[in-house]
């Protein structure tokens, strides 16, 4: 059984006991959170929601929060002697999928 969940403007395909990184959530470590299910794949077939599958949810536990590795962006304008180096670290939340109901 697998589910497709939506969080942070992105969709993720998950199964039970999967560990995934999602956009930062306002949840403490060890806290349980629920995600809404966009689509659900079972032994019986595949259910697609409009926009969500009725009665389906995914329960997950927050493992940790943090920041990704630094990504550098360089802005450069030729003939103007203008250069700028910018760094960005995207915050994330790592969760482990406990169960899929549906």
MOCORQUI-V291427 format. One record per backbone hydrogen bond with DSSP energy under -1.0 kcal/mol. NH is the residue of the N-H (numbers start at 1). CO is the residue of the C=O. Records with the same first field share a line. If there is no record, write none. Layout:
# MOCORQUI-V291427
NH = CO ; CO
This chain:
# MOCORQUI-V291427
2 = 41
3 = 14
4 = 39
5 = 12
6 = 36
7 = 10
10 = 7
12 = 5
14 = 3
17 = 97
18 = 15
20 = 95
22 = 93
27 = 25
30 = 62
31 = 28
33 = 60
35 = 58
38 = 4
39 = 4
40 = 47
41 = 2
42 = 45
47 = 40
49 = 38
50 = 52
53 = 37
56 = 53
57 = 101
58 = 35
59 = 99
60 = 33
61 = 96
62 = 31
63 = 94
64 = 94
66 = 92
68 = 90
71 = 88
73 = 86
75 = 84
77 = 82
80 = 77
82 = 77
84 = 75
86 = 73
88 = 71
92 = 66
93 = 22
94 = 64
95 = 20
96 = 61
97 = 18
98 = 59
99 = 59
101 = 57
